[in-house]
Amino acid sequence: MIYFLAEFFLWWAIPLTWILFETTNHYRRSGKRGATILFSLIMISLVTLIVLYFVFNGFENLRPAMQRFERDYLE
């Protein structure tokens, strides 16, 4: 499952970011400050991960990094 989540990260992270943005906006308009802060922090962390994915060339480095992680984890 971790391979699926990592391999298709952009395909689920970008739409999820948009959904979190809309949810944050809904709670902001409703006046629920706690939920607004919670969802905005989750959204900001996900946007940060998306930017880091592009900065560290996730398209080409993902598969070797996951294989290296699995090899180190099993030893």
Residue frames as qw, qx, qy, qz and C-alpha x, y, z in Angstrom:
[[0.000, 0.884, 0.468, 0.000, 0.00, 0.00, 0.00],
 [0.320, -0.757, 0.094, 0.561, 2.86, 2.37, 0.74],
 [0.376, -0.055, 0.596, 0.707, 4.11, 1.92, -2.83],
 [0.137, 0.662, 0.655, 0.337, 0.69, 2.85, -4.17],
 [0.191, -0.917, -0.265, 0.228, 0.46, 5.96, -2.01],
 [0.375, -0.611, 0.303, 0.628, 3.97, 7.06, -2.91],
 [0.397, 0.110, 0.679, 0.608, 3.78, 6.17, -6.60],
 [0.040, 0.636, 0.583, 0.504, 0.53, 8.02, -7.22],
 [0.298, -0.424, -0.419, 0.746, 1.15, 10.82, -4.71],
 [0.043, 0.147, -0.156, -0.976, 0.30, 13.70, -7.04],
 [0.300, -0.269, -0.720, -0.565, -2.87, 12.00, -8.29],
 [0.457, -0.622, -0.636, 0.008, -4.42, 12.03, -4.82],
 [0.416, -0.388, -0.305, 0.763, -2.56, 14.85, -3.06],
 [0.038, 0.051, 0.219, 0.974, -3.49, 17.68, -5.41],
 [0.404, -0.472, -0.545, -0.563, -7.26, 16.97, -5.40],
 [0.574, -0.522, -0.565, 0.280, -7.14, 16.40, -1.65],
 [0.306, -0.175, -0.149, 0.924, -5.49, 19.80, -1.24],
 [0.194, -0.255, -0.352, -0.879, -8.32, 21.42, -3.17],
 [0.558, -0.513, -0.617, -0.213, -10.92, 19.60, -1.05],
 [0.531, -0.416, -0.441, 0.592, -9.16, 20.71, 2.13],
 [0.124, 0.035, 0.054, 0.990, -9.10, 24.28, 0.84],
 [0.387, -0.400, -0.466, -0.688, -12.85, 24.20, 0.25],
 [0.629, -0.499, -0.587, 0.102, -13.45, 22.61, 3.67],
 [0.421, -0.233, -0.286, 0.829, -11.29, 25.25, 5.34],
 [0.080, -0.180, -0.212, -0.957, -13.19, 28.00, 3.57],
 [0.512, -0.489, -0.588, -0.391, -16.51, 26.49, 4.68],
 [0.605, -0.498, -0.499, 0.370, -15.47, 26.39, 8.34],
 [0.286, -0.063, -0.092, 0.952, -14.02, 29.90, 8.10],
 [0.256, -0.320, -0.342, -0.846, -17.36, 31.20, 6.83],
 [0.623, -0.499, -0.578, -0.171, -19.22, 29.25, 9.52],
 [0.251, -0.795, 0.270, -0.482, -17.11, 30.87, 12.21],
 [0.940, -0.338, 0.026, 0.040, -15.61, 27.64, 13.53],
 [0.062, 0.888, -0.454, 0.024, -12.09, 28.76, 14.29],
 [0.594, -0.425, 0.683, -0.002, -10.73, 25.43, 15.57],
 [0.799, 0.320, 0.501, 0.087, -11.76, 23.48, 12.49],
 [0.448, 0.891, -0.069, 0.025, -10.46, 26.25, 10.25],
 [0.159, -0.794, 0.587, -0.002, -7.04, 26.11, 11.88],
 [0.712, -0.171, 0.681, 0.014, -6.94, 22.30, 11.82],
 [0.760, 0.508, 0.396, 0.092, -7.85, 21.95, 8.15],
 [0.321, 0.926, -0.196, 0.032, -5.59, 24.81, 7.10],
 [0.353, -0.671, 0.651, 0.044, -2.62, 23.21, 8.87],
 [0.755, 0.081, 0.644, 0.090, -3.29, 19.88, 7.15],
 [0.613, 0.763, 0.200, 0.052, -3.64, 21.68, 3.82],
 [0.057, 0.921, -0.385, -0.021, -0.41, 23.64, 4.31],
 [0.534, -0.448, 0.711, 0.094, 1.52, 20.49, 5.22],
 [0.757, 0.342, 0.549, 0.095, 0.19, 18.71, 2.13],
 [0.437, 0.898, -0.024, 0.032, 1.13, 21.65, -0.11],
 [0.226, -0.796, 0.558, 0.065, 4.61, 21.57, 1.43],
 [0.688, -0.126, 0.705, 0.117, 4.92, 17.87, 0.60],
 [0.682, 0.647, 0.335, 0.069, 3.81, 18.53, -2.98],
 [0.197, 0.943, -0.269, 0.000, 6.43, 21.28, -3.38],
 [0.421, -0.596, 0.680, 0.070, 9.12, 19.04, -1.89],
 [0.806, 0.222, 0.546, 0.054, 8.09, 16.29, -4.29],
 [0.585, 0.795, 0.086, 0.135, 8.88, 18.57, -7.21],
 [0.084, -0.908, 0.410, -0.031, 12.02, 20.07, -5.65],
 [0.462, -0.465, 0.753, 0.046, 13.60, 16.67, -4.99],
 [0.408, 0.349, -0.671, -0.512, 12.57, 15.32, -8.41],
 [0.611, -0.076, 0.663, -0.425, 10.06, 12.82, -7.13],
 [0.819, 0.424, -0.090, -0.375, 9.19, 11.54, -10.60],
 [0.675, 0.499, -0.539, 0.073, 12.61, 9.97, -11.07],
 [0.124, 0.438, -0.750, 0.481, 13.84, 9.39, -7.53],
 [0.700, -0.288, 0.210, -0.618, 10.76, 7.85, -5.96],
 [0.963, 0.049, -0.224, -0.141, 11.14, 4.20, -6.97],
 [0.636, 0.316, -0.547, 0.444, 14.87, 3.89, -6.05],
 [0.144, -0.439, 0.473, -0.750, 14.27, 5.71, -2.76],
 [0.817, -0.229, 0.099, -0.520, 11.39, 3.40, -1.84],
 [0.923, 0.141, -0.352, 0.069, 13.46, 0.32, -2.69],
 [0.375, 0.415, -0.550, 0.620, 16.37, 1.64, -0.62],
 [0.442, -0.399, 0.341, -0.728, 14.00, 2.38, 2.28],
 [0.933, -0.110, -0.079, -0.332, 12.53, -1.12, 2.13],
 [0.789, 0.269, -0.468, 0.294, 15.97, -2.74, 1.97],
 [0.125, 0.424, -0.532, 0.722, 17.17, -0.72, 5.00],
 [0.635, -0.331, 0.186, -0.673, 13.96, -1.43, 6.91],
 [0.961, -0.033, -0.198, -0.192, 14.19, -5.20, 6.44],
 [0.622, 0.367, -0.555, 0.412, 17.84, -5.46, 7.52]]
